[in-house]
């Protein structure tokens, strides 16, 4: 089984085509990087692979799962850390965590076993606004 399989992936944003006929395979255990200029579609492809965006056309498989239809199972196996700080600055740390959990139709409590080590480190700051974090 391949870790990632992409066949003829396409993503349009209105009249702009971000990805056009992208195909690739990444074997399990293989280290693979996406390199290209701004606007080349790297982030768009990662967001499709992690179920955060849907493709316009093509087929995608991550760990044998379709990110569009099997996103709940996929999200149990992968994580996504964006390159830029993505917390809402005016919300507290706890409010941000609850917001993102609700987007994924879950709660902190339901997944506490997965986030316990990190959550215990940030818990003293849970009422602090994200914009006030160092």
Protein Blocks (a to p, Z undefined) as FASTA:
>chain_A
ZZbdcehiacdehjbcfbghiacdddehiacdddddehilmmmmmmmmnopaccfbdcdd
eehiafklmmmmmmmmpccddfbdcbdfkbcfklmmmmmmmmnopafklmmmmmmmmmmm
mmmmmmpcfklpZZ
